Every structure is written in structure tokens, then in C-alpha cells.
Amino acid sequence: MFKKLDKLILKAFIGPFLAIFFITLMVLVMQFFWLWIDDFVGKGLSAGIILEFIWYQSAVLVPLALPLAVLLSSIMTFGNLGETYELVAVKAAGISLIRFMRPLFIVVLGICGIAFLFGNYIIPVAMLKSRTLLYDIVYAKPAFDLKEGVFYDKLNGFAIKIGKKENDSVVRNVIIYEQTSGLQDNFIVASDGIMRSAGINKRFLEFKLRNGWRYQERGQAGTPNTEFIRLGFKEYTKQFDLSAFNFQRSSDSVNKSNWRMLSMRQLEKAIGEMEKKQAKIGQQIKTEVLSNVSFVSYLDSNWNKTTAAPVKAKKFDALIPDSIKSMLVERAASKASALYSTNESLLVNYEQQAKELRRHQMEWHRKISLSMACLVLFLIGAPLGSIIRRGGLGNSMIFSIIFFMLFYFIGNTGEKFAKEGEWLPFWGMWLSTFVLLPIGFFITYKALHDSQLFNKEFYFRLWRKFKALREKRAT
């Protein structure tokens, strides 16, 4: 009997989970493309480049799609079972909700393990590939696009204008202006010509111009030695190198040291090195400060014990005579300013090291916390579905969005505080888990006791009782 129940719950869960996962992943990829659409349009990118980027970016977004898929599919699964009274029949047979959830709990634990392995070994590589490719796409030159009546100045050192472009590669009223660093005017004017690609892989843009003039200015502008030359031609060939418009791939080594491109083992190694470096800088600052403070040299000296009676004072300033107080304050401020100026570079370096250290520690915790999010959201979704007893996409989607947005915004808040150094990286990256886990236990407890938490009829009955009680007291 238990095997049949396990098969029933697994069969009801796997289908929606896979469908929701791929739909969620597609939505996340499209949302990412929408943010960068301006950098993709007009670059002449091949389908292979775009598909490669989609492949890597999809892998990067898998850990974010898994928790939402687990949450929504678990709500739908238990909501469907509750709506068709199968969950009621299971409870009537003496099988607890915890026992009924057990096979899915094991499956979700497996999903957590897959998410962890994926985030630790595959995500760093996919992130490295996608970010390097995105950088190349963003900084790629727009595709060569020569329009009628407009100067095109994307060719290095030249600006080209054509009056009219015909279907058989014939161009008319051509002006080619050479943009030199000096003030000389060098340009070519032709009544017509042929524009075509030439060379291996169409590397060159070739103009075969007819019936035109070449104007060239030699010497320094504004001096008597300046010469202005005009040459007429019946045919003239001019080639432009278009290799700069080809898509250039960067080496992956550029981003290899980024904290998001590292596995946990690599992060641990980097964290250890940063802690040693930061401690060394801190010791340098301490040594520099102590060497500039005169009274520190007396700390290890032997002093005779004083027999003077202690003086009572609310503040240290009260012990200083008024005649020298202003002088001591100015001297202390001057000393502090000098110490800060001397150690400013060390302090900036120390803060930078601390910032990098926090980022690496946050990434280390992220790899575990994101995988555990699947389990936490399952503990919310499964009992929540058994309470609402609605398996349709509407109610399930509403509750999923509410809890996922709660998870997302709490996580972002904790990450922000950890990044700024207000919290430890551990608390910042695990904040959403610590907030949602008690909510999951609470909803599970309510589901075990057949709570009416999300039953609107229950609240209508409460309202009617409250209204009747008020009317009774009024009379």
C-alpha cells in the first residue's frame, strides 16, 4: 500500500515540477535578455553566438529556478490531492501527512544535493563563460550599416556618405572623407561606383569608383608651405578593412579570479590568503601608529607607585588645566590628522581587502544557502497545498509568488547588509532561511492539525459569530 502511495505522490509531483522548472528557467532567461537587449541589437551576432550565450546563462540561472519550481509544484501537487479528496482518504486510512510527504521529502533532498553540486562545479564554469561572452557582446562594434544620405563614421579614420544605393551594388554620389589627426582636408568625391565585399571571409569593403575627384591637402594648415592637390580619375579602387567588425572572443582567463567563478575549495583557499594579507596590513597600520605615539614607549617601563589620592572627575578633560587644554586639543588633532595622512593608503588597502574577503565569504555561503532554499520552500509549499486544497494554477501561483518574493527580498536585504559589512556574511546569506524555516514549521503544524488557516468559510463563520455577539450585546 505504501509503495502505491509513494508512486502516486511522486507521479503527481514530477510532471508539474519539470514543466514549471523549464518554464521558470525560460522566463528568467528572457528577463535577463530584456535587461541587455540594447547591447545585443545591431551587432550582427550569429545564431551560434546567441545560442551559446543562452546555454551558459540558463545554467547560471538553474539554482534560482529550482526553489521556485519546488515551491509551486509542491503547492499544486498537494492542492490537487486535497481538492480531489485523495488527501482526506489517506488521512482516513490512518496515514499521517508527514508519512505521505516522505517520498517527496527524499526527492527534494536529492534536488538540494543536485543544486549544490551544480552550484559548486558547473555554475562557476558557466558564469565564467557567460560573463566573458557578455563582455565581448557589449563591447562589440555594431554591424556595418551604410545608409543613404548619412555619414558613416564607424570605420577607423574614415567617414563615408552615399547619395543612393541600388540593388545591383551600384552606389551614387559617393563621398569618402579621411579623418586625420591634423587639420588637412583629404577626401574623395565620385559620381557613381560599385560597392562589394572582397578578400577571404569578406574581410574588406571595396569601392570601385568612377568619374570622380580626389582632394588632398599637404603640409601644415595655415602656413605658406601648404599644398592643395586635386586629382581627377575615371576609375579608382578604395578598400577598407572590416576585420574590426568581426566578433572578437576574449580569453576566459580575464575573469578567472572573480569570486563568482570559483568553487568552494577555491574560495576557501582565496579566503585564507586574504585573511593573512589583511592581518599583515593591520599589523603594519598598528606598527605605524604606535611608532608615532610618544607615550607608548613608556608602557613597558618600571614606574614607582604613586601615593597621591585619586581625583574624582566626570570627564578626562576635567583633569587638564584650562590654560593648556586648547593647546593639547590642537596638538592631538594635528597628530591624528598626520597619522591618517601617513596611513591613508594602508587604510584604503585594508578596507578593500575586507570588502573582497566579505564577497568571497558570501559566495561560499551562497552555494549552500541556495540549495537549502529548495528544502525550506518545500516545507512551506507541501503543507500549504494541503491546507488551501486548490490545485489550479491560480491560487498556487499567487501563494508561490508571495513566498518566493518574500524569500527573494529577505535574501537581498541580508546580502546588502553583509556586503556593506553591517552583518557577518553568514547571517546575511542565511537570513531568508532563518526567517522562512519557522514559517514552514508553523504551516506544517497547522496542516497536521487540519487547520482552517486559508479557508474563507472559516473566517466568514467567525465574522457571523462576531456580528451576532455584537448585536446581542447591543440589545
C-alpha positions as CSV (number, residue, x, y, z in Angstrom):
1,M,0.0,0.0,0.0
2,F,2.8,2.4,0.9
3,K,4.6,1.7,-2.4
4,K,1.4,2.6,-4.2
5,L,1.0,5.8,-2.2
6,D,4.6,6.7,-2.9
7,K,4.2,6.2,-6.6
8,L,1.0,8.3,-6.5
9,I,2.6,11.3,-4.9
10,L,5.8,11.0,-7.0
11,K,3.8,10.8,-10.2
12,A,1.7,13.8,-9.2
13,F,4.8,15.8,-8.4
14,I,7.4,15.0,-11.1
15,G,5.4,16.2,-14.1
16,P,4.4,19.7,-12.7
17,F,7.9,20.1,-11.3
18,L,9.7,19.6,-14.6
19,A,7.2,21.7,-16.5
20,I,7.4,24.6,-14.0
21,F,11.2,24.4,-13.8
22,F,11.7,24.8,-17.5
23,I,9.0,27.5,-17.8
24,T,10.6,29.4,-14.9
25,L,14.1,29.0,-16.4
26,M,12.8,30.3,-19.7
27,V,11.2,33.3,-18.0
28,L,14.4,34.1,-16.1
29,V,16.5,33.9,-19.3
30,M,14.1,36.2,-21.2
31,Q,14.1,38.6,-18.3
32,F,17.9,38.7,-18.4
33,F,17.8,39.3,-22.2
34,W,15.3,42.1,-21.7
35,L,17.8,43.9,-19.4
36,W,20.6,43.6,-22.1
37,I,18.6,43.8,-25.3
38,D,20.1,47.2,-26.3
39,D,23.6,45.6,-26.3
40,F,22.5,42.6,-28.5
41,V,20.6,44.5,-31.2
42,G,22.6,45.8,-34.2
43,K,25.7,43.8,-33.5
44,G,25.3,41.3,-36.3
45,L,25.6,38.4,-33.9
46,S,25.3,34.9,-35.4
47,A,22.7,32.4,-34.2
48,G,25.5,30.2,-32.8
49,I,26.8,33.0,-30.5
50,I,23.3,33.8,-29.2
51,L,22.5,30.1,-28.6
52,E,25.8,29.6,-26.8
53,F,25.1,32.5,-24.5
54,I,21.6,31.2,-23.8
55,W,23.1,27.8,-22.9
56,Y,25.6,29.3,-20.4
57,Q,23.1,31.8,-18.9
58,S,20.5,29.1,-18.5
59,A,23.0,27.1,-16.5
60,V,23.7,30.1,-14.3
61,L,20.0,30.6,-13.5
62,V,19.3,27.0,-12.6
63,P,19.8,27.5,-8.8
64,L,17.3,30.4,-8.9
65,A,14.7,28.4,-10.9
66,L,14.8,25.3,-8.7
67,P,13.4,26.8,-5.5
68,L,10.5,28.4,-7.3
69,A,9.8,25.2,-9.2
70,V,9.8,23.2,-5.9
71,L,7.5,25.7,-4.2
72,L,4.9,25.9,-6.9
73,S,4.9,22.2,-7.8
74,S,4.5,21.1,-4.2
75,I,1.6,23.5,-3.7
76,M,-0.1,22.3,-6.9
77,T,0.5,18.6,-6.0
78,F,-0.9,18.7,-2.5
79,G,-3.6,21.2,-3.6
80,N,-4.8,18.7,-6.3
81,L,-4.8,15.8,-3.8
82,G,-6.7,17.9,-1.3
83,E,-9.2,19.1,-4.0
84,T,-10.0,15.6,-5.2
85,Y,-10.3,14.3,-1.5
86,E,-7.4,11.9,-2.0
87,L,-5.6,13.5,0.9
88,V,-8.7,13.1,3.0
89,A,-8.8,9.4,2.1
90,V,-5.2,9.0,3.0
91,K,-5.7,10.6,6.4
92,A,-8.8,8.5,7.0
93,A,-6.7,5.4,6.4
94,G,-4.5,6.4,9.4
95,I,-1.6,7.7,7.3
96,S,-0.2,11.0,8.6
97,L,0.7,13.9,6.4
98,I,4.4,13.6,7.4
99,R,4.4,10.0,6.1
100,F,2.6,11.0,3.0
101,M,5.2,13.7,2.4
102,R,8.2,11.4,3.0
103,P,8.9,10.3,-0.6
104,L,8.7,13.9,-1.8
105,F,10.9,15.0,1.1
106,I,13.6,12.5,-0.1
107,V,13.2,13.7,-3.7
108,V,13.6,17.3,-2.6
109,L,16.7,16.3,-0.6
110,G,18.1,14.9,-3.8
111,I,17.2,18.1,-5.6
112,C,19.1,20.1,-2.9
113,G,22.1,17.8,-3.5
114,I,21.9,18.3,-7.2
115,A,21.6,22.1,-6.8
116,F,24.6,22.2,-4.5
117,L,26.8,20.1,-6.9
118,F,25.5,22.2,-9.8
119,G,26.3,25.5,-8.0
120,N,29.7,24.3,-6.9
121,Y,31.1,22.7,-10.0
122,I,29.0,23.8,-13.1
123,I,27.9,27.3,-12.2
124,P,31.4,28.8,-11.8
125,V,32.4,27.5,-15.3
126,A,29.0,28.6,-16.8
127,M,29.4,32.0,-15.1
128,L,32.9,32.4,-16.4
129,K,31.8,31.6,-20.0
130,S,28.6,33.7,-19.9
131,R,30.2,36.8,-18.4
132,T,33.2,36.7,-20.8
133,L,30.8,36.3,-23.7
134,L,28.6,39.0,-22.4
135,Y,31.5,41.4,-22.2
136,D,32.5,40.6,-25.8
137,I,29.0,41.2,-26.9
138,V,28.6,44.5,-25.1
139,Y,31.8,45.9,-26.4
140,A,31.5,44.5,-29.9
141,K,31.2,47.1,-32.7
142,P,27.8,47.5,-34.3
143,A,27.4,45.7,-37.6
144,F,28.4,47.6,-40.7
145,D,25.4,49.5,-41.9
146,L,25.8,52.2,-44.6
147,K,22.7,54.2,-45.1
148,E,21.8,56.7,-47.8
149,G,22.4,60.4,-47.2
150,V,24.2,59.8,-43.8
151,F,27.9,59.9,-43.0
152,Y,29.0,56.6,-41.6
153,D,32.0,57.2,-39.2
154,K,32.5,53.8,-37.6
155,L,35.4,52.9,-39.8
156,N,38.7,53.9,-38.2
157,G,40.0,57.1,-39.8
158,F,37.2,57.4,-42.4
159,A,33.7,58.7,-42.9
160,I,31.6,57.6,-45.9
161,K,28.5,59.0,-47.4
162,I,26.5,57.7,-50.3
163,G,23.6,59.6,-52.0
164,K,21.8,56.5,-53.3
165,K,22.3,52.7,-53.1
166,E,20.8,50.5,-55.8
167,N,20.0,46.8,-55.8
168,D,22.9,45.8,-58.1
169,S,25.6,47.1,-55.6
170,V,25.7,50.4,-57.6
171,V,26.2,53.5,-55.4
172,R,25.9,57.1,-56.5
173,N,27.2,60.4,-55.2
174,V,29.9,58.9,-53.0
175,I,32.0,61.0,-50.6
176,I,34.9,59.4,-48.6
177,Y,36.4,61.7,-46.0
178,E,39.7,60.8,-44.4
179,Q,39.7,61.8,-40.7
180,T,43.3,62.6,-39.9
181,S,44.8,63.9,-36.7
182,G,45.8,67.2,-38.3
183,L,43.7,69.9,-40.0
184,Q,44.3,68.7,-43.6
185,D,41.2,68.0,-45.7
186,N,41.6,64.8,-47.7
187,F,38.5,63.4,-49.3
188,I,37.3,61.6,-52.5
189,V,34.2,62.5,-54.4
190,A,32.7,60.3,-57.2
191,S,29.5,60.4,-59.2
192,D,29.0,56.6,-59.0
193,G,30.7,53.3,-58.4
194,I,30.3,49.7,-57.2
195,M,30.4,48.6,-53.5
196,R,31.1,45.0,-52.7
197,S,32.9,42.7,-50.3
198,A,36.3,41.3,-51.1
199,G,39.1,39.1,-49.7
200,I,39.0,36.0,-47.7
201,N,35.9,35.8,-45.4
202,K,34.8,39.1,-46.9
203,R,37.2,40.9,-44.8
204,F,37.4,44.0,-47.0
205,L,34.9,46.5,-48.2
206,E,35.8,47.6,-51.8
207,F,34.7,50.6,-53.6
208,K,35.3,50.8,-57.4
209,L,34.6,54.5,-58.1
210,R,34.1,56.1,-61.4
211,N,34.2,59.7,-62.7
212,G,35.4,61.5,-59.6
213,W,38.0,63.7,-57.9
214,R,40.5,63.2,-55.1
215,Y,41.3,66.2,-53.0
216,Q,44.4,66.2,-50.8
217,E,46.0,68.9,-48.6
218,R,49.7,68.6,-47.8
219,G,51.8,70.4,-45.3
220,Q,50.8,72.3,-42.2
221,A,47.5,74.1,-42.3
222,G,47.7,77.9,-42.3
223,T,51.3,78.1,-43.5
224,P,52.7,79.2,-46.9
225,N,54.0,75.6,-47.5
226,T,50.5,74.2,-47.6
227,E,49.7,72.5,-51.0
228,F,46.2,71.7,-52.2
229,I,46.1,68.9,-54.8
230,R,43.1,67.9,-56.9
231,L,43.3,64.7,-59.0
232,G,40.7,63.6,-61.4
233,F,40.1,59.9,-62.2
234,K,37.9,57.8,-64.4
235,E,38.3,54.7,-62.1
236,Y,39.6,54.5,-58.6
237,T,39.6,51.5,-56.2
238,K,39.5,52.0,-52.4
239,Q,39.4,49.2,-49.8
240,F,38.5,49.3,-46.2
241,D,39.4,46.7,-43.6
242,L,36.3,45.3,-41.9
243,S,38.1,42.9,-39.5
244,A,37.3,45.2,-36.6
245,F,33.6,44.5,-37.2
246,N,34.1,40.7,-36.7
247,F,33.1,39.4,-33.3
248,Q,36.2,39.1,-31.2
249,R,36.3,36.5,-28.4
250,S,38.2,37.3,-25.2
251,S,40.2,34.8,-23.2
252,D,38.4,33.3,-20.2
253,S,41.5,34.0,-18.0
254,V,40.4,37.7,-17.8
255,N,37.6,36.8,-15.2
256,K,39.1,33.6,-13.7
257,S,39.9,35.3,-10.4
258,N,36.4,36.7,-9.8
259,W,34.7,35.3,-6.7
260,R,31.6,34.1,-8.6
261,M,33.8,32.0,-10.9
262,L,35.3,29.9,-8.0
263,S,34.3,26.6,-6.4
264,M,34.1,26.2,-2.6
265,R,37.5,24.8,-2.4
266,Q,39.0,27.6,-4.5
267,L,37.0,30.1,-2.3
268,E,38.4,28.6,0.9
269,K,41.9,28.9,-0.5
270,A,41.3,32.5,-1.5
271,I,39.7,33.4,1.8
272,G,42.7,32.0,3.7
273,E,45.1,34.1,1.6
274,M,43.0,37.2,2.0
275,E,42.8,36.8,5.8
276,K,46.6,36.5,6.0
277,K,47.1,39.6,3.8
278,Q,44.5,41.6,5.8
279,A,46.2,40.7,9.1
280,K,49.5,41.7,7.7
281,I,48.2,45.1,6.6
282,G,46.5,45.5,10.0
283,Q,49.8,44.8,11.7
284,Q,51.6,47.4,9.5
285,I,49.0,50.0,10.5
286,K,49.3,49.2,14.2
287,T,53.1,49.4,14.0
288,E,53.0,52.7,12.1
289,V,50.5,54.2,14.6
290,L,52.4,53.1,17.7
291,S,55.7,54.4,16.4
292,N,54.2,57.9,16.1
293,V,52.6,58.0,19.6
294,S,55.2,59.1,22.1
295,F,53.7,57.8,25.4
296,V,53.6,54.2,24.1
297,S,57.3,53.9,24.7
298,Y,56.6,54.1,28.4
299,L,54.2,51.2,28.5
300,D,56.9,48.7,29.4
301,S,58.9,51.0,31.8
302,N,59.0,50.5,35.5
303,W,57.3,53.2,37.4
304,N,57.1,53.9,41.2
305,K,53.7,53.5,42.6
306,T,52.1,56.9,43.3
307,T,50.8,57.7,46.8
308,A,48.6,60.6,45.7
309,A,44.9,60.4,46.4
310,P,42.7,59.7,43.3
311,V,41.0,62.7,41.8
312,K,37.3,62.4,41.1
313,A,36.2,63.7,37.7
314,K,33.3,63.0,35.3
315,K,35.4,63.5,32.2
316,F,39.1,63.2,31.4
317,D,39.0,66.8,30.2
318,A,38.4,68.0,33.7
319,L,41.8,66.8,34.8
320,I,43.5,69.1,32.3
321,P,44.2,72.7,33.3
322,D,42.2,75.3,31.3
323,S,45.5,77.1,30.4
324,I,46.8,74.3,28.3
325,K,43.6,72.5,27.3
326,S,43.1,74.2,23.9
327,M,46.8,73.6,23.1
328,L,46.5,69.9,23.9
329,V,43.4,69.6,21.8
330,E,45.0,71.2,18.8
331,R,48.1,69.1,19.2
332,A,46.1,65.9,19.4
333,A,44.0,66.8,16.3
334,S,47.2,67.6,14.4
335,K,48.7,64.3,15.4
336,A,45.6,62.4,14.4
337,S,45.5,64.2,11.0
338,A,49.2,63.4,10.4
339,L,48.7,59.7,11.4
340,Y,45.7,59.4,9.0
341,S,47.6,61.1,6.1
342,T,50.6,58.8,6.7
343,N,48.5,55.6,6.8
344,E,45.7,56.6,4.3
345,S,46.9,54.2,1.6
346,L,47.2,51.3,4.1
347,L,43.7,52.0,5.4
348,V,42.2,52.1,1.9
349,N,44.0,48.9,1.1
350,Y,42.7,47.3,4.3
351,E,39.1,48.3,3.5
352,Q,39.5,47.0,0.0
353,Q,40.8,43.7,1.3
354,A,37.9,43.5,3.8
355,K,35.4,44.1,1.0
356,E,36.9,41.4,-1.2
357,L,37.0,39.0,1.8
358,R,33.3,39.6,2.5
359,R,32.4,38.9,-1.1
360,H,34.3,35.6,-1.1
361,Q,32.7,34.5,2.2
362,M,29.2,35.5,0.9
363,E,29.7,33.4,-2.3
364,W,30.9,30.4,-0.2
365,H,27.6,30.6,1.9
366,R,25.5,31.3,-1.2
367,K,26.4,27.9,-2.7
368,I,24.9,26.1,0.3
369,S,22.0,28.5,1.2
370,L,20.6,28.5,-2.4
371,S,20.5,24.7,-2.4
372,M,18.9,24.6,1.1
373,A,16.2,27.0,-0.2
374,C,14.6,24.1,-2.1
375,L,14.0,22.2,1.1
376,V,12.8,25.3,3.0
377,L,10.3,26.2,0.3
378,F,9.1,22.6,0.1
379,L,8.3,22.7,3.8
380,I,6.2,25.7,3.1
381,G,4.6,24.5,-0.2
382,A,3.6,21.0,0.6
383,P,1.6,21.7,3.8
384,L,0.3,24.9,2.3
385,G,-1.2,23.0,-0.6
386,S,-2.9,20.5,1.8
387,I,-4.5,23.5,3.6
388,I,-5.7,25.5,0.7
389,R,-6.9,22.4,-1.2
390,R,-6.8,24.1,-4.5
391,G,-4.7,22.5,-7.2
392,G,-5.2,25.0,-10.0
393,L,-2.5,27.3,-11.3
394,G,-4.3,30.5,-10.0
395,N,-4.2,30.0,-6.2
396,S,-0.9,28.1,-6.4
397,M,0.7,30.8,-8.4
398,I,-0.5,33.6,-6.0
399,F,0.9,31.9,-2.9
400,S,4.1,30.9,-4.7
401,I,4.8,34.4,-5.8
402,I,4.1,35.7,-2.3
403,F,6.5,33.4,-0.6
404,F,9.2,33.4,-3.3
405,M,9.2,37.2,-3.3
406,L,9.5,37.1,0.5
407,F,12.4,34.7,0.1
408,Y,14.0,36.9,-2.6
409,F,13.7,40.3,-0.9
410,I,14.7,39.0,2.5
411,G,17.7,37.3,0.9
412,N,18.6,40.6,-1.0
413,T,18.3,42.6,2.2
414,G,20.6,40.3,4.1
415,E,23.1,40.2,1.2
416,K,23.1,44.0,1.1
417,F,23.9,44.3,4.8
418,A,26.6,41.6,4.6
419,K,28.2,43.3,1.5
420,E,28.4,46.7,3.4
421,G,29.9,45.0,6.4
422,E,27.0,45.7,8.7
423,W,26.4,42.0,9.3
424,L,28.6,38.9,9.1
425,P,28.4,37.1,5.7
426,F,26.9,34.1,7.5
427,W,23.9,36.0,8.8
428,G,23.4,37.9,5.6
429,M,23.3,34.9,3.3
430,W,21.2,32.7,5.7
431,L,18.7,35.4,6.7
432,S,16.0,34.2,4.3
433,T,16.4,30.6,5.5
434,F,16.2,31.6,9.2
435,V,13.0,33.6,8.5
436,L,11.2,31.2,6.3
437,L,12.1,27.9,8.1
438,P,9.9,28.8,11.2
439,I,7.1,29.8,8.8
440,G,7.4,26.3,7.2
441,F,7.3,24.6,10.6
442,F,4.3,26.6,11.5
443,I,2.4,25.8,8.3
444,T,3.3,22.1,8.7
445,Y,2.0,22.1,12.2
446,K,-1.3,23.7,11.0
447,A,-1.6,21.2,8.2
448,L,-1.1,18.3,10.6
449,H,-4.0,19.6,12.8
450,D,-6.3,20.2,9.8
451,S,-6.1,24.0,10.3
452,Q,-8.7,26.3,8.7
453,L,-6.0,28.9,8.2
454,F,-6.7,29.6,4.5
455,N,-10.4,28.6,4.4
456,K,-12.5,31.6,3.7
457,E,-15.6,29.9,5.1
458,F,-13.9,29.7,8.4
459,Y,-13.4,33.4,8.5
460,F,-17.0,34.0,7.3
461,R,-18.3,31.9,10.2
462,L,-16.1,33.8,12.6
463,W,-17.4,37.1,11.3
464,R,-21.0,36.0,11.6
465,K,-20.4,34.9,15.2
466,F,-18.7,38.2,16.0
467,K,-21.5,40.1,14.4
468,A,-24.2,38.1,16.2
469,L,-22.3,38.7,19.5
470,R,-22.3,42.4,18.9
471,E,-26.0,42.5,18.1
472,K,-26.7,40.5,21.3
473,R,-24.7,42.9,23.4
474,A,-26.4,45.9,21.8
475,T,-29.9,44.6,22.7
